[in-house]
């Protein structure tokens, strides 16, 4: 289940029509996340920054906790907590900047697989229903049995739905992409809604909204250029 949630979280922005990177890089946005689980609602706020040229992203979380998260294309993750001067290190291919939805939308030329192929999924079948293209994908061995297959739905060739299936052919996670806007020549979903089924009759619902999207010289580069202090205490996970 941990792999399922992590993979879904890192596909928090995935799709897009190719953007003129040199003209619009870097990119920033305000991110608001609402998570509902067992009657409780949690709100999270962050400012996110993407550099397609540098192949990395930085997220500055401002509520309820203040910390920085740095992610590069190799899946190397650093979370820095200023109050304790502590940095937590982790690495996972599915936490790569390349598989982040927003990054993918703004930097990739193909939107037909929302990054599934790049993380090891193989196309099984495809069919058409009106203006919908529905494809099924086989998961790589390292994700099984938590994820065995994926189903991706494109509407007018724009991805709008992604679901992961477990070994019982049950949906373990599904994501809806909506509120599409054209930004710098790219079609981008500014709302991502996820349903993670953590147990029978138990799910976590997350809604992520991206607002105030700016590009190029309008982006505050201070966060992209931020350096973790050399005396920060390192913790590996």
KATAMO-V252397 format. One record per residue. N is the residue number from 1. RES is the residue in one letter. OMEGA is omega as a letter, one per 40 degrees, with the letter a starting at -180 (* if undefined). NEAR is the number of other ideal C-beta (glycine too) atoms within 12 Angstrom. Layout:
BEGIN
<<N RES OMEGA NEAR> <N RES OMEGA NEAR>>
END
This chain:
BEGIN
<<1 X i 22> <2 X i 17> <3 X a 28> <4 X a 38> <5 X a 30> <6 X i 29> <7 X i 42> <8 X a 43> <9 X a 33> <10 X i 37> <11 X a 47> <12 X i 45> <13 X a 46> <14 X i 46> <15 X i 44> <16 X i 39> <17 X a 27> <18 X a 21> <19 X i 33> <20 X a 19> <21 X a 27> <22 X a 14> <23 X a 18> <24 X a 29> <25 X e 31> <26 X a 38> <27 X i 45> <28 X i 36> <29 X i 41> <30 X a 26> <31 X i 38> <32 X a 26> <33 X i 31> <34 X i 23> <35 X i 25> <36 X i 20> <37 X i 20> <38 X i 14> <39 X a 8> <40 X i 11> <41 X i 15> <42 X i 20> <43 X i 21> <44 X i 28> <45 X i 25> <46 X i 33> <47 X a 33> <48 X a 45> <49 X a 40> <50 X i 48> <51 X i 33> <52 X i 37> <53 X a 23> <54 X i 23> <55 X i 25> <56 X i 35> <57 X i 46> <58 X i 40> <59 X i 41> <60 X a 31> <61 X a 27> <62 X a 21> <63 X e 18> <64 X i 13> <65 X a 20> <66 X i 20> <67 X i 29> <68 X i 36> <69 X a 37> <70 X a 37> <71 X i 38> <72 X a 27> <73 X i 29> <74 X a 20> <75 X i 28> <76 X a 25> <77 X i 34> <78 X i 32> <79 X a 31> <80 X a 32> <81 X a 23> <82 X a 19> <83 X a 11> <84 X a 16> <85 X a 17> <86 X i 22> <87 X i 28> <88 X a 23> <89 X i 23> <90 X i 23> <91 X i 19> <92 X a 25> <93 X a 27> <94 X i 39> <95 X a 37> <96 X i 31> <97 X a 43> <98 X a 35> <99 X i 41> <100 X a 48> <101 X a 43> <102 X i 48> <103 X a 46> <104 X i 44> <105 X a 47> <106 X a 48> <107 X a 42> <108 X a 34> <109 X a 19> <110 X i 21> <111 X a 37> <112 X a 26> <113 X a 32> <114 X i 43> <115 X a 39> <116 X a 37> <117 X a 25> <118 X i 27> <119 X i 32> <120 X i 23> <121 X i 34> <122 X a 21> <123 X i 21> <124 X a 19> <125 X i 16> <126 X i 18> <127 X a 15> <128 X i 15> <129 X a 12> <130 X i 11> <131 X i 13> <132 X i 20> <133 X a 26> <134 X a 25> <135 X i 31> <136 X a 26> <137 X i 33> <138 X a 23> <139 X i 33> <140 X a 23> <141 X a 13> <142 X i 16> <143 X a 34> <144 X e 21> <145 X a 20> <146 X i 31> <147 X i 40> <148 X i 29> <149 X i 33> <150 X i 45> <151 X a 36> <152 X i 41> <153 X i 32> <154 X i 29> <155 X a 24> <156 X i 16> <157 X i 21> <158 X a 29> <159 X i 43> <160 X a 32> <161 X i 32> <162 X i 43> <163 X i 36> <164 X a 43> <165 X i 30> <166 X a 25> <167 X i 16> <168 X a 14> <169 X i 15> <170 X i 20> <171 X i 25> <172 X i 40> <173 X i 41> <174 X a 30> <175 X i 41> <176 X i 27> <177 X a 39> <178 X a 24> <179 X a 21> <180 X i 25> <181 X i 25> <182 X a 18> <183 X i 31> <184 X i 30> <185 X a 20> <186 X i 37> <187 X a 29> <188 X i 40> <189 X a 41> <190 X i 30> <191 X i 28> <192 X a 42> <193 X a 29> <194 X i 42> <195 X i 28> <196 X a 32> <197 X a 27> <198 X i 24> <199 X i 14> <200 X a 10> <201 X i 7> <202 X a 16> <203 X i 24> <204 X i 29> <205 X a 28> <206 X i 32> <207 X a 29> <208 X i 38> <209 X i 29> <210 X a 39> <211 X i 21> <212 X a 20> <213 X i 34> <214 X a 24> <215 X i 29> <216 X a 24> <217 X i 13> <218 X a 17> <219 X i 27> <220 X a 22> <221 X a 21> <222 X i 15> <223 X i 28> <224 X a 30> <225 X a 17> <226 X i 22> <227 X i 16> <228 X a 24> <229 X a 16> <230 X a 10> <231 X i 10> <232 X i 22> <233 X a 16> <234 X i 19> <235 X i 16> <236 X i 14> <237 X * 14>>
END
